[in-house]
């Protein structure tokens, strides 16, 4: 269409009128055309001006395609088990046990509950003794069914003792001074103690560990012994601490010391490790047996010294 209306619609106009209309429309179309070209040129220049920016945007978008996007997770509360604690006000004869999925500390004189907490919420037990004589009996249920509890008893003043005679005969239990630091998971303490005068283990395998203090250990019979002023009973494995510990035997049946490695061996019914000094009993025929030792042996009779020990 040359102009915005057909000839049939202008059939009633004169020839001069039609020519004027065509002339006017031609001028209008020329002006519109020049304007359109200018606008098109302006737009082209602007697009060219934005080409570097467009290229940068494309490069950024391409680099983002190969990047991981991390989204922050909503904060969550982590619940952990807490220790069961008890502070004794007077001399107490007590039992630590598990009943109905709860850890109970019971006064054996009247069966009252001194402390209680759900087993599932309990990671360990801490008991602080009174100024009097306190006695703690540990029931076998504390360590039964895979329970990973640890029990710490700080006796304080008075004559205090820990009794574990009911502990599983088919299990092994580690007892150690407060401050004892296990180097292996297998040596982690089940029972820790401080300021206690007597320890009684069960019929199973009971292991006794020293601490960083220098201590004197004594085996007085097949089942009894002393560490400084504290007595122990029913412990088959003795391990000295980081200090310079000595181990002595005072009963004649233990007349042979089997030395297996540096500072380790067995005597009588006890295995031992971590002792710098050994002292035999009064038997005249006590024997140091190095047949299981894995290196050469030197014995200095004049100095009472031998391989693996400061003195023997």
Secondary structure in CASP SS format (residue, H / E / C, confidence):
PFRMAT SS
TARGET T0000
AUTHOR 0000-0000-0000
METHOD secondary structure of the structure
MODEL  1
X C 1.00
X C 1.00
X C 1.00
X C 1.00
X C 1.00
X C 1.00
X H 1.00
X H 1.00
X H 1.00
X H 1.00
X C 1.00
X C 1.00
X C 1.00
X C 1.00
X H 1.00
X H 1.00
X H 1.00
X H 1.00
X H 1.00
X H 1.00
X H 1.00
X H 1.00
X H 1.00
X H 1.00
X H 1.00
X H 1.00
X H 1.00
X H 1.00
X H 1.00
X H 1.00
X H 1.00
X H 1.00
X H 1.00
X H 1.00
X H 1.00
X H 1.00
X H 1.00
X H 1.00
X H 1.00
X H 1.00
X H 1.00
X H 1.00
X H 1.00
X H 1.00
X H 1.00
X H 1.00
X H 1.00
X H 1.00
X H 1.00
X C 1.00
X H 1.00
X H 1.00
X H 1.00
X H 1.00
X H 1.00
X H 1.00
X H 1.00
X H 1.00
X H 1.00
X H 1.00
X H 1.00
X H 1.00
X H 1.00
X H 1.00
X C 1.00
X C 1.00
X C 1.00
X C 1.00
X C 1.00
X C 1.00
X C 1.00
X C 1.00
X C 1.00
X C 1.00
X C 1.00
X C 1.00
X C 1.00
X C 1.00
X C 1.00
X C 1.00
X C 1.00
X E 1.00
X E 1.00
X E 1.00
X E 1.00
X E 1.00
X E 1.00
X C 1.00
X C 1.00
X C 1.00
X C 1.00
X C 1.00
X E 1.00
X E 1.00
X E 1.00
X E 1.00
X E 1.00
X E 1.00
X E 1.00
X C 1.00
X C 1.00
X E 1.00
X E 1.00
X E 1.00
X E 1.00
X E 1.00
X E 1.00
X C 1.00
X C 1.00
X C 1.00
X C 1.00
X C 1.00
X E 1.00
X E 1.00
X E 1.00
X E 1.00
X E 1.00
X E 1.00
X H 1.00
X H 1.00
X H 1.00
X E 1.00
X E 1.00
X E 1.00
X E 1.00
X E 1.00
X E 1.00
X E 1.00
X C 1.00
X C 1.00
X C 1.00
X C 1.00
X C 1.00
X C 1.00
X E 1.00
X E 1.00
X E 1.00
X E 1.00
X C 1.00
X H 1.00
X H 1.00
X H 1.00
X H 1.00
X C 1.00
X C 1.00
X C 1.00
X C 1.00
X C 1.00
X C 1.00
X C 1.00
X E 1.00
X E 1.00
X E 1.00
X E 1.00
X C 1.00
X C 1.00
X C 1.00
X C 1.00
X C 1.00
X C 1.00
X E 1.00
X E 1.00
X E 1.00
X C 1.00
X C 1.00
X C 1.00
X C 1.00
X C 1.00
X C 1.00
X C 1.00
X C 1.00
X E 1.00
X E 1.00
X E 1.00
X E 1.00
X E 1.00
X E 1.00
X C 1.00
X C 1.00
X C 1.00
X C 1.00
X C 1.00
X C 1.00
X C 1.00
X H 1.00
X H 1.00
X H 1.00
X C 1.00
X C 1.00
X C 1.00
X E 1.00
X E 1.00
X E 1.00
X E 1.00
X C 1.00
X C 1.00
X C 1.00
X E 1.00
X E 1.00
X E 1.00
X C 1.00
X C 1.00
X C 1.00
X C 1.00
X E 1.00
X E 1.00
X E 1.00
X E 1.00
X E 1.00
X C 1.00
X C 1.00
X C 1.00
X C 1.00
X C 1.00
X C 1.00
X E 1.00
X E 1.00
X E 1.00
X E 1.00
X C 1.00
X C 1.00
X C 1.00
X C 1.00
X E 1.00
X E 1.00
X E 1.00
X E 1.00
X C 1.00
X C 1.00
X E 1.00
X E 1.00
X E 1.00
X E 1.00
X C 1.00
X C 1.00
X C 1.00
X E 1.00
X E 1.00
X E 1.00
X C 1.00
X C 1.00
X C 1.00
X C 1.00
X C 1.00
X C 1.00
X E 1.00
X E 1.00
X E 1.00
X E 1.00
X C 1.00
X C 1.00
X C 1.00
X C 1.00
X C 1.00
X C 1.00
X E 1.00
X E 1.00
X E 1.00
X E 1.00
X E 1.00
X E 1.00
X C 1.00
X C 1.00
X E 1.00
X E 1.00
X E 1.00
X E 1.00
X C 1.00
X C 1.00
X E 1.00
X E 1.00
X E 1.00
X E 1.00
X C 1.00
X C 1.00
X C 1.00
X E 1.00
X E 1.00
X E 1.00
X C 1.00
X C 1.00
X C 1.00
X C 1.00
X C 1.00
X C 1.00
X C 1.00
X E 1.00
X E 1.00
X E 1.00
X C 1.00
X C 1.00
X C 1.00
X C 1.00
X C 1.00
X C 1.00
X C 1.00
X C 1.00
X C 1.00
X E 1.00
X E 1.00
X H 1.00
X H 1.00
X H 1.00
X C 1.00
X E 1.00
X E 1.00
X C 1.00
X C 1.00
X E 1.00
X C 1.00
X E 1.00
X C 1.00
END
